[in-house]
């Protein structure tokens, strides 16, 4: 049976909804990815300062820097987990990948 003229088949509607979903979640993914990069850069800078400091540096400064490093790397890990989560209900790169990898090239 042929679809009505002007109506979309299920595959086209599914592709349209996948496109709309991708466009809707892209700004969120970019924001979280940006924050992840910043967290990692802050950790990297603090870690370099901590490892390059002289041995006679104040114990308090080293303790503060170490705590800062732990917080930065923890936020980086949490954000990476959010970006790479495979839960279909979550906004993630895996969700976009599923949309892009699905076979949607059938003819109605």
C-alpha positions as CSV (number, residue, x, y, z in Angstrom):
1,X,0.0,0.0,0.0
2,X,1.4,3.4,-1.0
3,X,1.4,6.2,1.6
4,X,-0.8,9.1,1.0
5,X,0.6,11.9,-1.1
6,X,2.3,14.5,1.1
7,X,2.5,12.2,4.1
8,X,5.8,10.9,5.5
9,X,6.6,7.3,6.0
10,X,7.6,6.0,9.5
11,X,11.3,6.0,8.5
12,X,11.2,9.7,7.4
13,X,9.3,10.7,10.6
14,X,11.8,8.8,12.7
15,X,14.7,10.5,10.9
16,X,13.0,13.9,11.4
17,X,12.6,13.3,15.1
18,X,16.2,12.1,15.4
19,X,17.3,15.3,13.6
20,X,15.2,17.4,15.9
21,X,16.5,15.6,19.0
22,X,20.1,16.0,17.9
23,X,19.6,19.8,17.2
24,X,17.9,20.2,20.6
25,X,20.6,18.5,22.7
26,X,23.6,19.8,20.8
27,X,23.9,23.1,22.9
28,X,23.8,21.1,26.1
29,X,26.5,18.7,25.0
30,X,28.7,21.5,23.8
31,X,28.3,23.3,27.2
32,X,29.2,20.1,29.2
33,X,32.1,19.3,26.9
34,X,33.4,22.8,27.4
35,X,33.1,22.6,31.1
36,X,34.9,19.2,31.0
37,X,37.8,20.6,29.1
38,X,38.1,23.5,31.6
39,X,38.0,21.1,34.6
40,X,40.7,19.0,33.1
41,X,42.9,22.1,32.3
42,X,42.5,23.3,35.8
43,X,43.5,19.9,37.2
44,X,46.5,19.7,34.8
45,X,47.7,23.2,35.8
46,X,47.3,22.5,39.5
47,X,49.0,19.1,39.2
48,X,52.0,20.7,37.4
49,X,52.3,23.4,40.0
50,X,52.1,20.8,42.8
51,X,54.7,18.4,41.3
52,X,57.0,21.3,40.2
53,X,57.0,23.1,43.6
54,X,60.1,23.0,45.7
55,X,60.1,20.5,48.5
56,X,60.2,23.2,51.1
57,X,56.9,24.7,50.0
58,X,54.4,25.4,52.8
59,X,52.5,22.3,53.8
60,X,49.2,24.3,53.8
61,X,49.7,25.4,50.1
62,X,50.4,21.8,49.0
63,X,47.4,20.6,50.9
64,X,45.1,23.2,49.3
65,X,46.5,22.5,45.8
66,X,46.1,18.7,46.3
67,X,42.4,19.3,47.4
68,X,41.9,21.5,44.3
69,X,43.4,18.8,42.1
70,X,41.1,16.1,43.5
71,X,38.0,18.4,43.0
72,X,39.0,19.2,39.4
73,X,39.6,15.7,38.4
74,X,36.4,14.5,40.1
75,X,34.4,17.0,38.1
76,X,36.1,16.0,34.9
77,X,35.2,12.3,35.5
78,X,31.6,13.2,36.4
79,X,31.2,15.3,33.3
80,X,32.9,12.7,31.0
81,X,30.5,10.1,32.5
82,X,27.5,12.3,31.6
83,X,28.8,12.9,28.1
84,X,29.4,9.2,27.4
85,X,26.5,7.7,29.3
86,X,24.7,5.0,27.2
87,X,21.2,5.4,28.9
88,X,18.8,6.2,26.1
89,X,16.9,8.7,28.4
90,X,20.1,10.7,29.0
91,X,21.5,13.4,26.8
92,X,24.9,12.2,25.7
93,X,27.1,11.6,22.7
94,X,26.0,8.0,22.7
95,X,22.4,9.1,22.0
96,X,23.6,11.2,19.1
97,X,25.7,8.3,17.8
98,X,22.6,6.0,17.9
99,X,20.8,8.6,15.8
100,X,23.6,8.8,13.3
101,X,24.3,5.1,13.0
102,X,20.7,4.0,12.6
103,X,19.8,2.9,9.1
104,X,17.4,5.4,7.8
105,X,17.9,5.1,4.1
106,X,14.8,3.2,3.1
107,X,12.4,4.3,0.4
108,X,8.8,4.9,1.4
